[in-house]
């Protein structure tokens, strides 16, 4: 999810499309939060890993 967010951020910046930039930023933030919570051995929504 983080990689997709970074790709969308780059495409949004290069193509000057703000919706891609916004969606990319949201995906990066959500992916980072899930990654941090997963590294703390916290289950989210009944699952320990999202892969």
mmCIF file of the N, C-alpha and C atoms, coordinates in Angstrom:
data_MODEL
# 
_entry.id   MODEL 
# 
loop_
_atom_site.group_PDB 
_atom_site.id 
_atom_site.type_symbol 
_atom_site.label_atom_id 
_atom_site.label_alt_id 
_atom_site.label_comp_id 
_atom_site.label_asym_id 
_atom_site.label_entity_id 
_atom_site.label_seq_id 
_atom_site.pdbx_PDB_ins_code 
_atom_site.Cartn_x 
_atom_site.Cartn_y 
_atom_site.Cartn_z 
_atom_site.occupancy 
_atom_site.B_iso_or_equiv 
_atom_site.pdbx_formal_charge 
_atom_site.auth_seq_id 
_atom_site.auth_comp_id 
_atom_site.auth_asym_id 
_atom_site.auth_atom_id 
_atom_site.pdbx_PDB_model_num 
ATOM 1   N N  . UNK A 1 1  ? 0.833  -1.187  0.000   1.00 0.00 ? 1  UNK A N  1 
ATOM 2   C CA . UNK A 1 1  ? 0.000  0.000   0.000   1.00 0.00 ? 1  UNK A CA 1 
ATOM 3   C C  . UNK A 1 1  ? 0.878  1.251   0.000   1.00 0.00 ? 1  UNK A C  1 
ATOM 4   N N  . UNK A 1 2  ? 1.984  1.167   0.688   1.00 0.00 ? 2  UNK A N  1 
ATOM 5   C CA . UNK A 1 2  ? 2.867  2.331   0.748   1.00 0.00 ? 2  UNK A CA 1 
ATOM 6   C C  . UNK A 1 2  ? 3.497  2.585   -0.615  1.00 0.00 ? 2  UNK A C  1 
ATOM 7   N N  . UNK A 1 3  ? 3.891  1.509   -1.295  1.00 0.00 ? 3  UNK A N  1 
ATOM 8   C CA . UNK A 1 3  ? 4.523  1.665   -2.605  1.00 0.00 ? 3  UNK A CA 1 
ATOM 9   C C  . UNK A 1 3  ? 3.541  2.273   -3.607  1.00 0.00 ? 3  UNK A C  1 
ATOM 10  N N  . UNK A 1 4  ? 2.306  1.797   -3.588  1.00 0.00 ? 4  UNK A N  1 
ATOM 11  C CA . UNK A 1 4  ? 1.285  2.364   -4.475  1.00 0.00 ? 4  UNK A CA 1 
ATOM 12  C C  . UNK A 1 4  ? 1.058  3.837   -4.165  1.00 0.00 ? 4  UNK A C  1 
ATOM 13  N N  . UNK A 1 5  ? 1.046  4.190   -2.898  1.00 0.00 ? 5  UNK A N  1 
ATOM 14  C CA . UNK A 1 5  ? 0.886  5.591   -2.511  1.00 0.00 ? 5  UNK A CA 1 
ATOM 15  C C  . UNK A 1 5  ? 2.013  6.460   -3.008  1.00 0.00 ? 5  UNK A C  1 
ATOM 16  N N  . UNK A 1 6  ? 3.234  5.955   -2.920  1.00 0.00 ? 6  UNK A N  1 
ATOM 17  C CA . UNK A 1 6  ? 4.397  6.724   -3.394  1.00 0.00 ? 6  UNK A CA 1 
ATOM 18  C C  . UNK A 1 6  ? 4.333  6.899   -4.907  1.00 0.00 ? 6  UNK A C  1 
ATOM 19  N N  . UNK A 1 7  ? 3.944  5.825   -5.613  1.00 0.00 ? 7  UNK A N  1 
ATOM 20  C CA . UNK A 1 7  ? 3.821  5.922   -7.074  1.00 0.00 ? 7  UNK A CA 1 
ATOM 21  C C  . UNK A 1 7  ? 2.768  6.965   -7.448  1.00 0.00 ? 7  UNK A C  1 
ATOM 22  N N  . UNK A 1 8  ? 1.625  6.929   -6.767  1.00 0.00 ? 8  UNK A N  1 
ATOM 23  C CA . UNK A 1 8  ? 0.572  7.918   -7.060  1.00 0.00 ? 8  UNK A CA 1 
ATOM 24  C C  . UNK A 1 8  ? 1.015  9.332   -6.709  1.00 0.00 ? 8  UNK A C  1 
ATOM 25  N N  . UNK A 1 9  ? 1.782  9.485   -5.626  1.00 0.00 ? 9  UNK A N  1 
ATOM 26  C CA . UNK A 1 9  ? 2.312  10.808  -5.285  1.00 0.00 ? 9  UNK A CA 1 
ATOM 27  C C  . UNK A 1 9  ? 3.219  11.330  -6.391  1.00 0.00 ? 9  UNK A C  1 
ATOM 28  N N  . UNK A 1 10 ? 4.094  10.474  -6.885  1.00 0.00 ? 10 UNK A N  1 
ATOM 29  C CA . UNK A 1 10 ? 5.019  10.894  -7.942  1.00 0.00 ? 10 UNK A CA 1 
ATOM 30  C C  . UNK A 1 10 ? 4.266  11.225  -9.224  1.00 0.00 ? 10 UNK A C  1 
ATOM 31  N N  . UNK A 1 11 ? 3.319  10.351  -9.603  1.00 0.00 ? 11 UNK A N  1 
ATOM 32  C CA . UNK A 1 11 ? 2.537  10.627  -10.817 1.00 0.00 ? 11 UNK A CA 1 
ATOM 33  C C  . UNK A 1 11 ? 1.711  11.901  -10.676 1.00 0.00 ? 11 UNK A C  1 
ATOM 34  N N  . UNK A 1 12 ? 1.126  12.094  -9.511  1.00 0.00 ? 12 UNK A N  1 
ATOM 35  C CA . UNK A 1 12 ? 0.341  13.308  -9.287  1.00 0.00 ? 12 UNK A CA 1 
ATOM 36  C C  . UNK A 1 12 ? 1.183  14.566  -9.371  1.00 0.00 ? 12 UNK A C  1 
ATOM 37  N N  . UNK A 1 13 ? 2.410  14.479  -8.880  1.00 0.00 ? 13 UNK A N  1 
ATOM 38  C CA . UNK A 1 13 ? 3.297  15.644  -8.928  1.00 0.00 ? 13 UNK A CA 1 
ATOM 39  C C  . UNK A 1 13 ? 3.792  15.895  -10.356 1.00 0.00 ? 13 UNK A C  1 
ATOM 40  N N  . UNK A 1 14 ? 4.149  14.820  -11.070 1.00 0.00 ? 14 UNK A N  1 
ATOM 41  C CA . UNK A 1 14 ? 4.677  14.992  -12.423 1.00 0.00 ? 14 UNK A CA 1 
ATOM 42  C C  . UNK A 1 14 ? 3.602  15.419  -13.418 1.00 0.00 ? 14 UNK A C  1 
ATOM 43  N N  . UNK A 1 15 ? 2.426  14.822  -13.307 1.00 0.00 ? 15 UNK A N  1 
ATOM 44  C CA . UNK A 1 15 ? 1.348  15.120  -14.247 1.00 0.00 ? 15 UNK A CA 1 
ATOM 45  C C  . UNK A 1 15 ? 0.467  16.287  -13.809 1.00 0.00 ? 15 UNK A C  1 
ATOM 46  N N  . UNK A 1 16 ? 0.746  16.789  -12.616 1.00 0.00 ? 16 UNK A N  1 
ATOM 47  C CA . UNK A 1 16 ? 0.004  17.924  -12.058 1.00 0.00 ? 16 UNK A CA 1 
ATOM 48  C C  . UNK A 1 16 ? -1.488 17.608  -11.918 1.00 0.00 ? 16 UNK A C  1 
ATOM 49  N N  . UNK A 1 17 ? -1.775 16.396  -11.411 1.00 0.00 ? 17 UNK A N  1 
ATOM 50  C CA . UNK A 1 17 ? -3.146 15.969  -11.155 1.00 0.00 ? 17 UNK A CA 1 
ATOM 51  C C  . UNK A 1 17 ? -3.308 15.866  -9.637  1.00 0.00 ? 17 UNK A C  1 
ATOM 52  N N  . UNK A 1 18 ? -4.080 16.765  -9.072  1.00 0.00 ? 18 UNK A N  1 
ATOM 53  C CA . UNK A 1 18 ? -4.149 16.864  -7.623  1.00 0.00 ? 18 UNK A CA 1 
ATOM 54  C C  . UNK A 1 18 ? -4.851 15.674  -6.971  1.00 0.00 ? 18 UNK A C  1 
ATOM 55  N N  . UNK A 1 19 ? -5.812 15.038  -7.644  1.00 0.00 ? 19 UNK A N  1 
ATOM 56  C CA . UNK A 1 19 ? -6.516 13.918  -7.026  1.00 0.00 ? 19 UNK A CA 1 
ATOM 57  C C  . UNK A 1 19 ? -5.581 12.727  -6.840  1.00 0.00 ? 19 UNK A C  1 
ATOM 58  N N  . UNK A 1 20 ? -4.666 12.496  -7.784  1.00 0.00 ? 20 UNK A N  1 
ATOM 59  C CA . UNK A 1 20 ? -3.676 11.431  -7.622  1.00 0.00 ? 20 UNK A CA 1 
ATOM 60  C C  . UNK A 1 20 ? -2.747 11.733  -6.456  1.00 0.00 ? 20 UNK A C  1 
ATOM 61  N N  . UNK A 1 21 ? -2.367 12.969  -6.330  1.00 0.00 ? 21 UNK A N  1 
ATOM 62  C CA . UNK A 1 21 ? -1.491 13.382  -5.236  1.00 0.00 ? 21 UNK A CA 1 
ATOM 63  C C  . UNK A 1 21 ? -2.181 13.176  -3.884  1.00 0.00 ? 21 UNK A C  1 
ATOM 64  N N  . UNK A 1 22 ? -3.457 13.539  -3.805  1.00 0.00 ? 22 UNK A N  1 
ATOM 65  C CA . UNK A 1 22 ? -4.215 13.385  -2.558  1.00 0.00 ? 22 UNK A CA 1 
ATOM 66  C C  . UNK A 1 22 ? -4.409 11.924  -2.197  1.00 0.00 ? 22 UNK A C  1 
ATOM 67  N N  . UNK A 1 23 ? -4.813 11.101  -3.151  1.00 0.00 ? 23 UNK A N  1 
ATOM 68  C CA . UNK A 1 23 ? -5.021 9.681   -2.888  1.00 0.00 ? 23 UNK A CA 1 
ATOM 69  C C  . UNK A 1 23 ? -3.696 9.022   -2.512  1.00 0.00 ? 23 UNK A C  1 
ATOM 70  N N  . UNK A 1 24 ? -2.618 9.390   -3.163  1.00 0.00 ? 24 UNK A N  1 
ATOM 71  C CA . UNK A 1 24 ? -1.299 8.849   -2.831  1.00 0.00 ? 24 UNK A CA 1 
ATOM 72  C C  . UNK A 1 24 ? -0.882 9.186   -1.409  1.00 0.00 ? 24 UNK A C  1 
ATOM 73  N N  . UNK A 1 25 ? -1.125 10.419  -0.996  1.00 0.00 ? 25 UNK A N  1 
ATOM 74  C CA . UNK A 1 25 ? -0.774 10.824  0.365   1.00 0.00 ? 25 UNK A CA 1 
ATOM 75  C C  . UNK A 1 25 ? -1.586 10.040  1.392   1.00 0.00 ? 25 UNK A C  1 
ATOM 76  N N  . UNK A 1 26 ? -2.872 9.841   1.119   1.00 0.00 ? 26 UNK A N  1 
ATOM 77  C CA . UNK A 1 26 ? -3.721 9.076   2.039   1.00 0.00 ? 26 UNK A CA 1 
ATOM 78  C C  . UNK A 1 26 ? -3.238 7.635   2.133   1.00 0.00 ? 26 UNK A C  1 
ATOM 79  N N  . UNK A 1 27 ? -2.899 7.029   1.006   1.00 0.00 ? 27 UNK A N  1 
ATOM 80  C CA . UNK A 1 27 ? -2.416 5.644   1.016   1.00 0.00 ? 27 UNK A CA 1 
ATOM 81  C C  . UNK A 1 27 ? -1.092 5.510   1.768   1.00 0.00 ? 27 UNK A C  1 
ATOM 82  N N  . UNK A 1 28 ? -0.223 6.476   1.617   1.00 0.00 ? 28 UNK A N  1 
ATOM 83  C CA . UNK A 1 28 ? 1.054  6.420   2.336   1.00 0.00 ? 28 UNK A CA 1 
ATOM 84  C C  . UNK A 1 28 ? 0.815  6.502   3.841   1.00 0.00 ? 28 UNK A C  1 
ATOM 85  N N  . UNK A 1 29 ? -0.056 7.389   4.269   1.00 0.00 ? 29 UNK A N  1 
ATOM 86  C CA . UNK A 1 29 ? -0.330 7.549   5.703   1.00 0.00 ? 29 UNK A CA 1 
ATOM 87  C C  . UNK A 1 29 ? -0.989 6.301   6.277   1.00 0.00 ? 29 UNK A C  1 
ATOM 88  N N  . UNK A 1 30 ? -2.012 5.773   5.600   1.00 0.00 ? 30 UNK A N  1 
ATOM 89  C CA . UNK A 1 30 ? -2.693 4.578   6.079   1.00 0.00 ? 30 UNK A CA 1 
ATOM 90  C C  . UNK A 1 30 ? -1.741 3.385   6.089   1.00 0.00 ? 30 UNK A C  1 
ATOM 91  N N  . UNK A 1 31 ? -0.939 3.242   5.060   1.00 0.00 ? 31 UNK A N  1 
ATOM 92  C CA . UNK A 1 31 ? 0.030  2.154   5.013   1.00 0.00 ? 31 UNK A CA 1 
ATOM 93  C C  . UNK A 1 31 ? 1.061  2.251   6.124   1.00 0.00 ? 31 UNK A C  1 
ATOM 94  N N  . UNK A 1 32 ? 1.523  3.456   6.410   1.00 0.00 ? 32 UNK A N  1 
ATOM 95  C CA . UNK A 1 32 ? 2.500  3.643   7.484   1.00 0.00 ? 32 UNK A CA 1 
ATOM 96  C C  . UNK A 1 32 ? 1.896  3.305   8.844   1.00 0.00 ? 32 UNK A C  1 
ATOM 97  N N  . UNK A 1 33 ? 0.650  3.711   9.075   1.00 0.00 ? 33 UNK A N  1 
ATOM 98  C CA . UNK A 1 33 ? -0.021 3.400   10.348  1.00 0.00 ? 33 UNK A CA 1 
ATOM 99  C C  . UNK A 1 33 ? -0.190 1.896   10.508  1.00 0.00 ? 33 UNK A C  1 
ATOM 100 N N  . UNK A 1 34 ? -0.637 1.208   9.451   1.00 0.00 ? 34 UNK A N  1 
ATOM 101 C CA . UNK A 1 34 ? -0.797 -0.239  9.528   1.00 0.00 ? 34 UNK A CA 1 
ATOM 102 C C  . UNK A 1 34 ? 0.548  -0.937  9.725   1.00 0.00 ? 34 UNK A C  1 
ATOM 103 N N  . UNK A 1 35 ? 1.585  -0.425  9.102   1.00 0.00 ? 35 UNK A N  1 
ATOM 104 C CA . UNK A 1 35 ? 2.911  -1.009  9.246   1.00 0.00 ? 35 UNK A CA 1 
ATOM 105 C C  . UNK A 1 35 ? 3.421  -0.850  10.679  1.00 0.00 ? 35 UNK A C  1 
ATOM 106 N N  . UNK A 1 36 ? 3.235  0.337   11.251  1.00 0.00 ? 36 UNK A N  1 
ATOM 107 C CA . UNK A 1 36 ? 3.679  0.589   12.629  1.00 0.00 ? 36 UNK A CA 1 
ATOM 108 C C  . UNK A 1 36 ? 2.901  -0.278  13.609  1.00 0.00 ? 36 UNK A C  1 
ATOM 109 N N  . UNK A 1 37 ? 1.595  -0.346  13.457  1.00 0.00 ? 37 UNK A N  1 
ATOM 110 C CA . UNK A 1 37 ? 0.793  -1.169  14.359  1.00 0.00 ? 37 UNK A CA 1 
ATOM 111 C C  . UNK A 1 37 ? 1.116  -2.651  14.191  1.00 0.00 ? 37 UNK A C  1 
ATOM 112 N N  . UNK A 1 38 ? 1.395  -3.074  12.976  1.00 0.00 ? 38 UNK A N  1 
ATOM 113 C CA . UNK A 1 38 ? 1.764  -4.460  12.743  1.00 0.00 ? 38 UNK A CA 1 
ATOM 114 C C  . UNK A 1 38 ? 3.111  -4.815  13.343  1.00 0.00 ? 38 UNK A C  1 
ATOM 115 N N  . UNK A 1 39 ? 4.025  -3.866  13.346  1.00 0.00 ? 39 UNK A N  1 
ATOM 116 C CA . UNK A 1 39 ? 5.339  -4.125  13.926  1.00 0.00 ? 39 UNK A CA 1 
ATOM 117 C C  . UNK A 1 39 ? 5.295  -4.159  15.449  1.00 0.00 ? 39 UNK A C  1 
ATOM 118 N N  . UNK A 1 40 ? 4.233  -3.622  16.046  1.00 0.00 ? 40 UNK A N  1 
ATOM 119 C CA . UNK A 1 40 ? 4.069  -3.645  17.497  1.00 0.00 ? 40 UNK A CA 1 
ATOM 120 C C  . UNK A 1 40 ? 3.307  -4.880  17.955  1.00 0.00 ? 40 UNK A C  1 
ATOM 121 N N  . UNK A 1 41 ? 3.087  -5.847  17.051  1.00 0.00 ? 41 UNK A N  1 
ATOM 122 C CA . UNK A 1 41 ? 2.336  -7.076  17.347  1.00 0.00 ? 41 UNK A CA 1 
ATOM 123 C C  . UNK A 1 41 ? 0.915  -6.803  17.797  1.00 0.00 ? 41 UNK A C  1 
ATOM 124 N N  . UNK A 1 42 ? 0.316  -5.801  17.237  1.00 0.00 ? 42 UNK A N  1 
ATOM 125 C CA . UNK A 1 42 ? -1.095 -5.514  17.502  1.00 0.00 ? 42 UNK A CA 1 
ATOM 126 C C  . UNK A 1 42 ? -1.921 -6.033  16.341  1.00 0.00 ? 42 UNK A C  1 
ATOM 127 N N  . UNK A 1 43 ? -2.954 -6.770  16.670  1.00 0.00 ? 43 UNK A N  1 
ATOM 128 C CA . UNK A 1 43 ? -3.873 -7.217  15.643  1.00 0.00 ? 43 UNK A CA 1 
ATOM 129 C C  . UNK A 1 43 ? -4.873 -6.121  15.311  1.00 0.00 ? 43 UNK A C  1 
ATOM 130 N N  . UNK A 1 44 ? -5.171 -5.962  14.048  1.00 0.00 ? 44 UNK A N  1 
ATOM 131 C CA . UNK A 1 44 ? -6.122 -4.937  13.623  1.00 0.00 ? 44 UNK A CA 1 
ATOM 132 C C  . UNK A 1 44 ? -7.238 -5.638  12.882  1.00 0.00 ? 44 UNK A C  1 
ATOM 133 N N  . UNK A 1 45 ? -8.458 -5.505  13.347  1.00 0.00 ? 45 UNK A N  1 
ATOM 134 C CA . UNK A 1 45 ? -9.585 -6.126  12.685  1.00 0.00 ? 45 UNK A CA 1 
ATOM 135 C C  . UNK A 1 45 ? -9.517 -7.645  12.725  1.00 0.00 ? 45 UNK A C  1 
ATOM 136 N N  . UNK A 1 46 ? -8.933 -8.199  13.782  1.00 0.00 ? 46 UNK A N  1 
ATOM 137 C CA . UNK A 1 46 ? -8.851 -9.640  13.924  1.00 0.00 ? 46 UNK A CA 1 
ATOM 138 C C  . UNK A 1 46 ? -7.702 -10.278 13.173  1.00 0.00 ? 46 UNK A C  1 
ATOM 139 N N  . UNK A 1 47 ? -6.845 -9.470  12.546  1.00 0.00 ? 47 UNK A N  1 
ATOM 140 C CA . UNK A 1 47 ? -5.722 -10.009 11.775  1.00 0.00 ? 47 UNK A CA 1 
ATOM 141 C C  . UNK A 1 47 ? -4.419 -9.414  12.302  1.00 0.00 ? 47 UNK A C  1 
ATOM 142 N N  . UNK A 1 48 ? -3.413 -10.231 12.323  1.00 0.00 ? 48 UNK A N  1 
ATOM 143 C CA . UNK A 1 48 ? -2.101 -9.736  12.757  1.00 0.00 ? 48 UNK A CA 1 
ATOM 144 C C  . UNK A 1 48 ? -1.277 -9.204  11.594  1.00 0.00 ? 48 UNK A C  1 
ATOM 145 N N  . UNK A 1 49 ? -1.464 -9.761  10.398  1.00 0.00 ? 49 UNK A N  1 
ATOM 146 C CA . UNK A 1 49 ? -0.665 -9.349  9.255   1.00 0.00 ? 49 UNK A CA 1 
ATOM 147 C C  . UNK A 1 49 ? -1.571 -9.011  8.085   1.00 0.00 ? 49 UNK A C  1 
ATOM 148 N N  . UNK A 1 50 ? -1.179 -8.012  7.329   1.00 0.00 ? 50 UNK A N  1 
ATOM 149 C CA . UNK A 1 50 ? -1.891 -7.619  6.115   1.00 0.00 ? 50 UNK A CA 1 
ATOM 150 C C  . UNK A 1 50 ? -0.962 -7.782  4.925   1.00 0.00 ? 50 UNK A C  1 
ATOM 151 N N  . UNK A 1 51 ? -0.847 -9.009  4.442   1.00 0.00 ? 51 UNK A N  1 
ATOM 152 C CA . UNK A 1 51 ? -0.044 -9.250  3.244   1.00 0.00 ? 51 UNK A CA 1 
ATOM 153 C C  . UNK A 1 51 ? -0.557 -10.465 2.545   1.00 0.00 ? 51 UNK A C  1 
# 
